[in-house]
Amino acid sequence: MAVFSRRAVITGVGVLTPLGMDGNSFHSALVAGKSGITPITNFDPANLPVRFAGEISDFDAKNFVDKKDRKALRVMARTIHLAVAGAQCALNDAKVDKTKLDKTRFGVVFGAGLIAVELPELAEAARLSAHGQPGNIDLKMWGEKGLGAVPPLWMLKYLPNMLACQVSIFHDAQGPNNSITQSDVAGLLALGESFRILSRNHADFMLTGGAESKINPLSMTRHCLFEDLSRENDNPQGASRPFDATRNGMVLGEGAGVLALEELTHAQARGAKIYGEVLGFGAAFDQKKDGSGVTRALNAALKEARVAPADLDHINGHGLSTRDSDRREAAGICQGLAGGPGVIALKASLGNLGAAGATVELIASLMALEKGVLPGTRNYQHPDAECPVEVITAARPVKKNCFVKISMDQTGQCAAAVIRGGPL
């Protein structure tokens, strides 16, 4: 087996969340125990059974790009806006001079989910194809009249690979480029691939992470029909209760989490600030839906990192707040991290940010190591015998300089990354 000596360090963070639009304000809000879950205002949710989410109320992508580039935003959905803005924030934070980067060794890997269409864009096409009967689309009429009413560049706004594509175009990144569409675990899988790319000497500098907005009438309707959502409209800030015995479903949200990931000597040569280092990564599939995939991902990450459970300050959990997912995750943690530390679960404060969630939550732990204070988990009051993990409920001082981030999805994909705080 080949051994790679190149090390991957984090030199910049871009984070857009319901609780803050930069690392410092995001960390402060989490430590203060604030919640970003509120009634939805971006559209009228009155006819939906769920009317609250982790919403970013004041986001405008035009504020994050140069004036000359704003025209390009017209062919991007909100999810892609979040990705482009998050990437720019990460670059700004890394204080990198792009003119001095080798563009052929500047890569981009992003996690993405299903991007829901904005309903007005297809409304006229649907009307022309319905013979005056809403919901009854005639395919012959769709071909003859409906398609002509669809905006010519419509599809480019909603392809999941456009997150990585648009970020690469904006910054002339000509190195490795990929998109991972694996739901909630996509952002952490993207980090894992970027880690491998740097280790194998295929790039020197990477932008990696994820972005997603689920705050859309079509997306919300789909999730209400097919996903396990909390419906506590009268208690939005208390609705997400990871690992709690009274948990009754997840809460949706939106955001972006992007990391500037860089080979160590490349970062040192330009005098970059180093937030931390990716020590190990693991992924597995939980075919049995019993938590064993979480255990195997954790074991692989810890083995590569050469870190023992006792060396970790905390576990940054997935904490979806559904009955089944939390039970499986807790079982996997107990099997893989016996003797390990407690767990924080930040979806209680943010909602499920989909492909953005893992990287956003990882940044929270990274900021905690830098600031010396770890935020706690909101809304955990009733221990569940089926989730026998120690949940950290109040902010506390950071005790050690390593943590592990876990991410999962509903189908069984699991990932884990071990991060050591900087400077090295």
N, C-alpha and C positions, 0 to 999 in steps of 0.2 A: 504494500500500500504506500502510495506517495505521501510524503510528509511536507507540508507547506509551512514556511517560517514567516511569511508575510502576515502582519497583524492589522486588524481593522479597528479603527477608532472613530468615535462620534465627535465631530467638530462643529456641528450646527444643528439646531432644532427649529422646526416650523410647526406651530400648533395653533389650530383654529377650532374652538370649542364653544359650547354654550356657557362656559365659565371663564373664558378669557381667550385673547387672541395673541398671546405671547407667553413664553415659558414662565416668566416671573409672576404675572397676574394669575395665570392658570394655577400655579403652585399655591399662591397665597389664598385663592378662593377655596381650593381643596382643603388646605390646612384649617381654614376658618369654618369648615363644615358646611359650606354653601351648596345649594342645589341649582343646577341649570335646567331642571325639568319644570316646564310651565305650560299653561294652556297655549295651543297653537294660534299664531297670529298671521303666519305667512299666507294662509288661505282660510276660508270659512269651513271649519270641520263639523258644523252643526248636525249634518246628516250621518255622521260616522259614529260608531259605538265607542271609539277611542278619540278623545279630543285634546290630548296633551302629548308632549314629546320634549326631547332635549334639543331645542331650537336655537339657532344663532339668529338673533333678531336684527343685527346691524351690520351684516356682511355685504360688501359690494366689491366685487373683484376688481373694478376699475381703480380702487385705491391701492392695489398691490402691483400694478404693472405700469410700465412707461406709457406715456400718452400715445406714442407712435404705435404701440401694440394693442390698444384698446379695441380696434376694429375687429381683431381676431376673436374677441370674446363673444361676438354675435353668434358664432357657430359652435358654442360650447354650452352644455347643460350646467346646472348649478354644481353638480358633482365635479365636473371638470374645472369649473371656476375655483372650487375649493382646492383641488390638486395644484393648479397653477399658482394660486396664492400661497399655499403652504410651501411649495418648492421655493418660491421667491423668498419667503421668510427664512427658510433654512439656509439658503445661500447668503442672505444678508447677515444672519447670525454667525455663519462660518467665516465671514469677512474674507472671502476668497476673491481674488482678482481673476475673473474668467479669462481675461486675455493671456494669462500666464499658464492656463491649463492646456494640456495636450488634449484637444477635442476628441481625438480618436481613443483616448483612454478615460473619457468622462462618460459614465454610463447612467442609465435610468431604469429602475425596476419599481413598478407600482402595483399595489393590490387594488382591485376594483370589484364592484358588485353589479347587479342588474340596475341600469339607469332607467328610471320611469320617464315616459314622455310627458311633456306639458300638454294638457288636454286641448287647449285652443288650437294647437298646431295641426291637429287632425280633425277638428270639429267640422270644418267645411267639407272635407273629403268624405266624412261619415254621413253628413247630411245629404250629399249628392248621391250616395250609394244606398240610401235607406228607403226610397220610394215613399217618403213621408211617414214612415213607421220607425221611430227611434228604436235602435237595438236590433233591427232586422236588416242586416247588410246583404245586398244582392251582389255577388261576386262579379257578375257580368257588368253591372253598373259601376262597380269599383274599378274595373279595368278600363271602362270607357270614359268615365267622368271623375271618379274619386282620385285616382293616382295623379291626375293633372293638377289637383288642388293641393297636393303635398309639396311643401317647400323643397326646392331642388337639393339643398344641402342638409335636409332633415336628418338623415341617418348619421351623419358625421357628429351630430350633437349627442348621440346616445350610444355609440359603440364603446364598450368598456376599455378597449385598448387605447382610446384617445387620451386617457389621463397621461400615460407614459409618452405617447406620441407628441401631444401638445407641449408638455414640459421639455422634451428633447428639442422640439422646434424652437421654442422660446430661447433656449440657452445654447443652441448649436452643439448639443451633446451627441457625438458621433460614435461613442463606444457601445458596449453591450446594452441592449434595450429589450425589455420584456414586460408583459402584463400577466398578473395572476388573478384569475377570477374564481376565488374559492371562498366567497361569502365572508363571514366574520374573521376567519383565520388568514385572509389574503395578505393583509399588511405585514404580519409576522413572517409568513412564507416569503414575501418579497425581501424582507430584511435578511432572511437566511440565504436566499439566492445571491444577494449583493455581497454578503459576507464571503461566500464561496468564490464569487468572481474576483474579489480583491485578493483572497488567499492564493488563488491559482495564477495570479499575475496577468489577468486579462483586463485590468483597469487599475487606475490609481485613485479615482474620485467617483463617488456614486451619490445620486439622489434616490432615496428609497423610502417607502412608506405606503400610505393609502389615503383615500378620500371617499366619502359617500354622503349623500343626502337622501334620507328616507322620508323627508317632510314634503310630501307631494300627494295630491288627492288619489292618484292611481296607485302609488306605492302603498299608501296608508290603507286603501281599500283591500288590496291584495293581502297585506299582512293581517288585517282584521279577519279576513276570510280563512286564512290558512296557517297563521302562526299563533303561538301561545302568548297573547298580549295581556298585560294587566289592564283592567277596565275601570280603575279607581279614578274616575274623572273629578271626583270631589276631593281627592287627596294626591295630586300629581307628584309632589315632592317626597311623599312616603310610599309611592307605588312600587318602586323597584327595591326589593329586599333580598339581595343575594345570600344564599345559604340559610336564610331565616325559615323557621318552621311554618310561618304564615305566608310565604311568598306565593304569588299567584300569577306570574307572567312577567315578561320583559317589557321594557319601555323603549320606544324607538328614538333615534336622534340623528344628528348630522355633525360632520366635522372633517378635519384633515390633520394628519400627523406625518411629518416628513423629516427624515434625518439626512444630514450630510455625513456620509460614511467614507472614510479616507484611509489609505494605507499609512501606517504609522510614520515611516521615514519621510513620506511625502508631506504629511502634516507638520512634522518637526522642521522640515526644511523651510517652510514658509512661516514658522512661528505661530501656528494655529493653537487656539485654546482647545484643550481636549476634555470633553465631558466624561468620557468613559471608553471602555473597550468591549467589543463583543468577544467573549471568551469561548463560547460554545453554542451550538444550535442542534436541535433534534426535531424530527417530524415522524408521525406514525398515523396509522388509520385504526380507529376503534371499531373494528368490525362487529365485535360482540356487544357493543354499547354498554360496557361494564366498567369503563374507566381505564382499561388496560392500555389503550392508546395513549392516554395522558401519561401513564407511568413510563411507557417505552420512550416517549418523546423527552420526558424529564431525564430519564437515565442516560439517553444519548447525549443530551446537552451538557449534563454534569460531567460525564466521562470525558468528553472533548475538552471541557473547560478545566478539568482536573480540580474540581471544586466539590467539597463534601456538603451535604445538607446543613451541617452545623456551621459552615462558613457563610451562609446566606443571612442577610439582614431580614429579608421578608420574601414572600411569594406574592407576586402581582397576578392575581387570578383572573379568570375569564368572568365568572360571576354573572351569568346571564339572568338569573332570578326566575328561571322556570323550574318546575319540580324535577324533571328528568335530567336536564343538563347539569344543574348544580349537584345532584346526587352522583352522577357519573364523574364529574370533575373532582368532587371531594374524595371519592373512592380512589381515583388515580393519584391524587396528591398523597393520600395516606399510604398507598402502596409504594410510591416512588420517593417520598421525602420523609420517611420515618425519622424522627429526631430533628426535623427541620423547624423553621420558624413559622410565625403566623402569616395569615393571608389578608391582603387588602383587595377589595372588589369595587372598582370605581364606577361601574355602570349605575350604581345606586345614585350617583351624583350627576352623571352625564347622559344616561340612556345608552342604548346599544348603537354605536356609531358605525356599525357594519364593517366594511373594509378598512375604515380609518381607526376603529376602536383599539386594536392591539398596539399600534404605534403611538397613538395618543396616550394610552395608559402607560406604556413603557416610558414615554417622556416624563410622565408624572413621577415615576420612580427615579428616573435620572435626575430630575430637578430636586427631588428629596435628598439624594446623596450629595448634591452640590450645596444645598441650603442647610443640610443637617437635620431636617424635620420631615418625618413621614406622615402623610395624611391618613386618617382613619376611614373606616367604612360606615356610611350612613345607614340608618334604618335596621340595623341588626339588633334585635331584642330577644328573640326566642330561639335558642339553640335547637337544632334538629338532629335527632339521633341518626338520621340517614346521611347527614353531612357533618361528620365528626372532625371538623377542622377548627383550628383556633383562628377566629376572625378578629382582626385588629379594629377596634371601634373608635378609638380616640387618637388624635395626633400624638406622636411620641418622637423622642430624639432617635436619629439613625445611629445604629450601634456598630455596623459592619459595612464594608464597602462593596458588597456583592448582592445582587438579587437575581431572581429568575422570573421571567414573564411567560405566562401560559396563555394560549389561545386555542379555541375550538370552534367547530361549526356543528350544525344540527345533523349533518350526514355522518360525522365521525372523524373528520380530519382534525388532527391535533398537532400543535407545534409548541416548542419551548426554546427560549433563548436566555443564556446566562450573561449578565452584564456586570462589569466591574467599573466602579466610579473612578474618575480621574481627579487630578492629573496623575499620570503614570510615574 
